[in-house]
Amino acid sequence: MRPGHEFLARSAALQMLWVTPEASLPNFGGVYHLNLTEEGINHECKLCNQMFDSPAKLLCHLIEHSFEGMGGTFKCPVCFTVFVQANKLQQHIFAVHGQEDKIYDCSQCPQKFFFQTELQNHTLSQHAQ
C-alpha cells in the first residue's frame, strides 16, 4: 500500500476507493466526474431515493440492492467468494479485481460496473433525459 493512502485498488482509475482527498476519477469526455472522497455531499440512490454522504457508502448500498432477498450473503461476481457484509465484498472487489473484470458496460459512455444495480443507478443519474 502506498504511504498516505488508506486504500488504493490495483487497477484503473474507476477502481479507486478510499484514497487521498485529492484523488478523483477521470472525466470521460465530459460525461461524469466523480470524486470518491467527497464527504458530506448528498449522493442519491436512484433506485430507492435514499441519500448517502459519500460515494463509497452509495456503492455499498447498491451492492446491498444487488443481493436483496438472498439470505444476507454477498457473493463476488468474479470469483464467487461469499461475504456476510456488503462492505467486505466492496473492499474485496476493489483490492482483488480489476477494471477488466467488470461485466456491465454502460451503452452511453465508457464506464463499466461489477453490479447491474451500479449500472442502473449510473444510467438514471447520468444519462436520464
Buried (B, 14 or more C-beta within 10 A) or exposed (E): EEEEEEBBBEBBEBBBBBBEEEBBBEEBEEBBEBBBBBEEEEBBBBEEEEEBEBBBBBBBBBBBBBBEEEEEEBBBBBEEEEBEBBBBBBBBBBBBBBEEBBEBEBEEBEBBBBBBBBBBBBBEBBEEE
